[in-house]
Amino acid sequence: MVNTSIPLIDLHRHLDGNIRPETVWDLAQHHGIDLPVDNFQAFIPHVTITDKASDLLEFLSKLDWGVKVLKTLDDCYRVGYENAQDLKIAGIDYAELRFSPYYMAMNHSLNIADVVEAVINGVQQGCKDFNVKANLIGILSRTFGIEACQQELDGLLAHQKHLVAIDLAGDELNQPAEKFIEHFNKARASHMQVTVHAGEAAGPESVWSAVKHLGAQRIGHGVKSIEDPALMNYLAEQQIAIESCLTSNYQTGTISNLIQHPIKQFVEQGLLTTLNTDDPAVEGIELAHEYQLAKNLLGFSDEQLKHIQENALTAAFLSDNEKYALRQRKLGNQISG
């Protein structure tokens, strides 16, 4: 299902949504942090989704245990490092790992800029040790409000040369994009690229706002775009990429049945559609699983899946030279293998 001649790329993957349950458990024991149960097997349902959540906020609560155990900067480094290792294990050639430093810092009052630096260092060392490639996207977590996002943006911009983009994530329904225009004006003035979570918990108007007010070049999820033909045309014409996440959209309750996912319409109507994981540790999936779903459940042909893989390379926040090098590296690995 995955075409081995093309780089396998994950553009929508939350680093802080991919903290291994074993790591959460280990850090809790190490730091003496109370957990709701007293054995690891019983703990797993607290940090993973077994079927689906009632809504996005319930889904996001599964991520909370992962950040509750981040007591030191070394813990943040470890999470970054293990995320790079997970890319190697999953056979992913390139990923853009996004993270919210405020979310990671808040439980134990860590310095936000220092959290950013620790994550950067962990990911960089992991990429070196495991021979994988990843870049980082900084999230502004709108769930915590305008002022918290400003603190977050300041911490991210302190290390902006190690980031490729800024994202807006969290409570889309109650914290609309319009509240964060100044944040994104500042980010774009600092030459940051932009991807925004939209059309997941709110409707197509949220996607319009992300594009028109925040300058989104890519849309995270974008499921509700299907409800607005004019928006669909606009996204296709402007080649604003859609970062689709099948399992996540089912588990968050964004769609009630995977068969109903609009990804096929996105592809058929010429949208620059990509396939991604979102929060693999919480969902219990990896990227190859999403390609299997697209083929076996949604009926995508091998040619369509190849096209989606190509789209990810097109939409990646990489220079043309970096994209060429990634493709050549994949071909070189094939020949040597």
C-alpha positions as CSV (number, residue, x, y, z in Angstrom):
1,M,0.0,0.0,0.0
2,V,2.9,2.4,0.8
3,N,5.0,3.0,-2.3
4,T,8.5,2.2,-1.4
5,S,10.0,4.2,-4.2
6,I,8.7,7.5,-2.7
7,P,9.6,9.0,0.7
8,L,7.0,8.1,3.4
9,I,6.1,11.4,5.0
10,D,4.0,12.4,8.0
11,L,3.2,16.1,8.0
12,H,0.7,16.1,10.9
13,R,2.2,14.3,13.9
14,H,2.1,15.7,17.4
15,L,5.3,15.1,19.3
16,D,3.4,15.7,22.6
17,G,0.6,13.4,21.4
18,N,3.2,10.7,20.8
19,I,4.6,10.1,24.3
20,R,4.9,6.4,24.8
21,P,2.6,4.9,27.5
22,E,5.8,3.2,28.9
23,T,7.5,6.5,29.1
24,V,4.6,8.1,30.9
25,W,4.6,5.3,33.4
26,D,8.3,5.3,33.8
27,L,8.6,9.1,34.4
28,A,5.6,9.0,36.9
29,Q,7.5,6.3,38.9
30,H,10.7,8.2,38.7
31,H,9.2,11.5,39.8
32,G,6.7,10.1,42.4
33,I,3.7,11.4,40.4
34,D,0.4,9.8,41.3
35,L,-1.4,7.9,38.6
36,P,-5.0,6.8,38.7
37,V,-4.1,3.1,38.8
38,D,-1.2,1.0,40.3
39,N,-0.2,-1.2,37.4
40,F,0.9,-0.4,33.9
41,Q,-1.6,-2.6,32.0
42,A,-4.5,-0.9,33.9
43,F,-3.0,2.5,33.0
44,I,-2.9,2.0,29.2
45,P,-6.7,2.8,28.7
46,H,-6.0,6.2,30.4
47,V,-3.6,7.3,27.7
48,T,-5.0,5.5,24.6
49,I,-8.3,5.4,22.8
50,T,-9.8,2.0,22.5
51,D,-12.6,3.0,20.1
52,K,-13.6,6.6,20.0
53,A,-14.1,9.6,22.3
54,S,-17.3,11.5,22.6
55,D,-15.7,14.7,21.2
56,L,-12.4,16.4,20.5
57,L,-11.8,17.7,24.1
58,E,-12.3,14.2,25.6
59,F,-9.8,12.9,23.0
60,L,-7.3,15.6,24.0
61,S,-7.6,14.7,27.6
62,K,-5.9,11.4,26.8
63,L,-2.8,13.5,26.0
64,D,-2.8,15.2,29.4
65,W,-1.1,12.3,31.3
66,G,1.8,12.5,29.0
67,V,2.6,16.1,29.8
68,K,1.8,15.7,33.5
69,V,5.0,13.7,34.0
70,L,7.3,16.2,32.2
71,K,8.9,17.5,35.4
72,T,12.3,18.3,34.0
73,L,13.9,19.5,30.7
74,D,15.6,16.1,30.5
75,D,12.1,14.6,30.3
76,C,11.3,16.9,27.3
77,Y,14.5,15.9,25.7
78,R,13.7,12.3,26.1
79,V,10.3,12.7,24.5
80,G,11.9,14.4,21.5
81,Y,14.5,11.7,21.2
82,E,12.0,8.9,21.4
83,N,9.8,10.6,18.8
84,A,12.7,10.4,16.4
85,Q,13.3,6.8,17.2
86,D,9.6,6.1,16.6
87,L,10.0,7.5,13.0
88,K,12.7,4.9,12.4
89,I,10.6,2.1,13.8
90,A,7.6,3.2,11.6
91,G,9.7,3.4,8.4
92,I,8.9,7.1,8.0
93,D,11.5,9.0,5.9
94,Y,10.5,12.5,7.0
95,A,8.2,14.0,9.5
96,E,7.2,17.4,10.7
97,L,6.7,17.0,14.5
98,R,4.5,19.6,16.0
99,F,4.4,20.4,19.7
100,S,3.0,22.9,22.2
101,P,5.7,24.1,24.6
102,Y,3.2,25.8,26.9
103,Y,1.3,22.5,27.2
104,M,4.5,20.6,27.9
105,A,5.7,23.2,30.4
106,M,2.6,24.1,32.4
107,N,2.3,21.3,34.9
108,H,5.7,21.8,36.5
109,S,6.3,25.5,35.6
110,L,9.1,24.8,33.2
111,N,10.5,27.7,31.2
112,I,8.7,27.7,27.8
113,A,11.8,28.7,25.7
114,D,13.9,26.1,27.6
115,V,11.3,23.4,26.7
116,V,11.5,24.4,23.1
117,E,15.3,24.0,23.2
118,A,15.1,20.7,25.0
119,V,12.8,19.3,22.4
120,I,14.9,20.6,19.6
121,N,18.0,19.0,21.1
122,G,16.3,15.6,21.7
123,V,14.9,15.4,18.2
124,Q,18.1,16.5,16.5
125,Q,20.1,13.9,18.5
126,G,17.5,11.2,17.8
127,C,17.5,12.0,14.0
128,K,21.3,11.7,14.0
129,D,21.3,8.4,16.0
130,F,18.5,6.7,14.0
131,N,19.3,8.2,10.6
132,V,15.9,9.8,10.0
133,K,14.9,13.3,9.0
134,A,12.4,15.5,10.9
135,N,11.6,19.2,11.3
136,L,9.7,20.9,14.1
137,I,6.5,23.0,14.0
138,G,5.6,25.1,17.0
139,I,2.0,25.0,18.2
140,L,0.1,27.9,19.8
141,S,-2.4,26.1,22.0
142,R,-5.5,28.2,21.8
143,T,-7.2,26.2,24.6
144,F,-5.3,28.3,27.1
145,G,-6.1,31.7,25.7
146,I,-4.5,34.7,24.0
147,E,-2.0,35.6,26.7
148,A,-0.7,32.0,27.0
149,C,-0.3,31.8,23.3
150,Q,1.7,35.0,23.3
151,Q,4.1,33.5,25.9
152,E,4.2,30.4,23.7
153,L,5.0,32.3,20.6
154,D,7.8,34.2,22.4
155,G,9.3,31.0,23.5
156,L,9.1,29.5,20.0
157,L,10.5,32.6,18.3
158,A,13.5,32.5,20.6
159,H,14.5,29.3,18.7
160,Q,12.8,30.0,15.4
161,K,15.9,29.0,13.3
162,H,15.2,25.4,14.4
163,L,11.5,25.5,13.5
164,V,9.8,25.4,10.0
165,A,6.3,26.6,10.9
166,I,3.7,27.8,13.4
167,D,0.4,26.0,14.1
168,L,-2.8,26.8,16.0
169,A,-4.3,23.8,17.8
170,G,-6.6,23.1,20.7
171,D,-10.2,24.2,21.3
172,E,-11.2,25.3,17.8
173,L,-14.9,25.7,18.7
174,N,-14.5,28.1,21.6
175,Q,-11.3,29.9,20.5
176,P,-11.7,31.0,16.9
177,A,-8.8,32.0,14.7
178,E,-9.7,35.6,14.7
179,K,-8.5,36.0,18.3
180,F,-4.9,35.1,17.2
181,I,-4.4,37.4,14.2
182,E,-1.7,39.4,15.8
183,H,0.2,36.3,16.9
184,F,0.3,35.0,13.3
185,N,1.2,38.4,11.9
186,K,4.2,38.3,14.1
187,A,5.1,34.8,13.2
188,R,4.8,35.5,9.5
189,A,6.9,38.6,9.9
190,S,9.5,36.3,11.4
191,H,9.4,34.3,8.2
192,M,7.6,31.3,9.8
193,Q,5.4,29.2,7.5
194,V,1.8,28.5,8.7
195,T,-0.4,25.4,9.2
196,V,-3.6,25.7,11.2
197,H,-6.0,23.1,12.7
198,A,-9.4,23.9,11.3
199,G,-12.6,22.3,10.1
200,E,-12.3,19.6,12.8
201,A,-14.5,20.7,15.7
202,A,-15.9,23.7,13.9
203,G,-17.3,24.2,10.4
204,P,-16.0,25.5,7.1
205,E,-16.0,29.0,8.4
206,S,-13.1,28.0,10.6
207,V,-11.1,27.0,7.6
208,W,-11.9,30.2,5.8
209,S,-10.7,32.1,8.9
210,A,-7.4,30.1,9.1
211,V,-6.7,30.9,5.5
212,K,-7.9,34.5,5.3
213,H,-6.9,35.8,8.8
214,L,-3.9,33.6,9.7
215,G,-2.4,33.0,6.3
216,A,-2.6,29.2,6.5
217,Q,-0.6,27.4,3.8
218,R,-1.9,24.0,5.1
219,I,-5.0,23.0,7.0
220,G,-4.8,20.4,9.7
221,H,-7.8,18.0,9.3
222,G,-10.1,20.3,7.3
223,V,-12.9,17.7,7.4
224,K,-15.7,20.2,7.4
225,S,-14.4,21.9,4.2
226,I,-16.6,19.4,2.3
227,E,-19.6,21.3,3.4
228,D,-18.7,24.4,1.4
229,P,-18.1,24.0,-2.4
230,A,-16.6,27.5,-2.8
231,L,-14.1,26.6,-0.1
232,M,-13.2,23.3,-1.8
233,N,-12.6,25.2,-5.0
234,Y,-10.5,27.8,-3.3
235,L,-8.3,25.2,-1.5
236,A,-7.8,23.4,-4.8
237,E,-7.0,26.5,-6.8
238,Q,-4.6,27.9,-4.2
239,Q,-3.1,24.4,-3.5
240,I,-3.6,24.8,0.3
241,A,-2.8,21.4,1.5
242,I,-5.1,19.3,3.6
243,E,-3.5,17.2,6.4
244,S,-5.9,14.3,6.6
245,C,-5.9,12.0,9.7
246,L,-8.4,9.2,9.2
247,T,-8.2,7.3,12.5
248,S,-8.0,10.5,14.5
249,N,-11.1,12.0,12.9
250,Y,-13.0,8.9,13.8
251,Q,-11.7,8.7,17.4
252,T,-12.4,12.4,18.1
253,G,-16.0,12.0,16.9
254,T,-15.3,14.4,14.0
255,I,-16.8,11.8,11.8
256,S,-19.1,9.0,13.0
257,N,-18.0,6.4,10.5
258,L,-14.7,6.1,8.6
259,I,-16.6,5.3,5.4
260,Q,-18.0,8.8,5.6
261,H,-14.6,10.5,5.6
262,P,-14.4,13.1,2.8
263,I,-10.7,12.4,1.9
264,K,-11.8,10.7,-1.3
265,Q,-13.7,13.8,-2.4
266,F,-10.7,15.9,-1.5
267,V,-8.5,13.9,-3.8
268,E,-11.1,13.7,-6.6
269,Q,-11.6,17.4,-6.6
270,G,-7.9,18.2,-6.9
271,L,-7.1,19.3,-3.3
272,L,-3.5,18.8,-2.3
273,T,-4.4,16.0,0.1
274,T,-2.0,14.2,2.4
275,L,-2.3,11.3,4.9
276,N,-1.0,11.6,8.4
277,T,-1.2,10.1,11.9
278,D,-1.9,13.0,14.3
279,D,-1.3,11.4,17.8
280,P,0.0,7.9,17.1
281,A,0.7,6.8,20.7
282,V,-2.8,7.9,21.9
283,E,-4.5,6.3,18.8
284,G,-2.5,3.1,18.8
285,I,-1.7,3.4,15.1
286,E,1.2,4.3,12.7
287,L,1.3,5.8,9.3
288,A,1.3,2.5,7.3
289,H,-2.0,1.7,9.1
290,E,-3.6,4.8,7.7
291,Y,-2.6,3.9,4.1
292,Q,-4.1,0.4,4.7
293,L,-7.3,2.0,5.8
294,A,-7.4,4.2,2.8
295,K,-7.0,1.2,0.5
296,N,-9.0,-1.5,2.2
297,L,-11.8,0.5,3.7
298,L,-12.1,3.6,1.5
299,G,-11.2,1.9,-1.8
300,F,-8.2,4.0,-2.9
301,S,-6.2,2.6,-5.7
302,D,-2.5,2.1,-5.5
303,E,-2.1,5.0,-8.0
304,Q,-4.2,7.3,-5.8
305,L,-2.1,6.4,-2.7
306,K,1.1,7.0,-4.6
307,H,-0.4,10.5,-5.5
308,I,-1.1,11.1,-1.8
309,Q,2.5,10.2,-1.0
310,E,3.7,12.6,-3.7
311,N,1.4,15.3,-2.3
312,A,3.1,15.1,1.1
313,L,6.5,15.8,-0.5
314,T,5.0,18.7,-2.4
315,A,3.3,20.1,0.7
316,A,6.3,19.6,3.1
317,F,7.9,22.8,4.6
318,L,11.1,22.0,2.8
319,S,13.1,23.8,0.1
320,D,13.2,22.4,-3.4
321,N,16.8,21.2,-2.8
322,E,15.7,19.4,0.4
323,K,12.9,17.7,-1.3
324,Y,15.2,16.6,-4.1
325,A,17.7,15.3,-1.5
326,L,15.0,13.4,0.3
327,R,13.9,11.7,-2.9
328,Q,17.4,10.8,-3.9
329,R,18.1,9.5,-0.4
330,K,15.1,7.2,-0.7
331,L,16.3,5.9,-4.1
332,G,19.8,5.4,-2.8
333,N,18.5,3.4,0.2
334,Q,16.5,1.2,-2.3
335,I,19.5,0.5,-4.5
336,S,21.8,-0.2,-1.5
337,G,19.0,-2.4,0.0
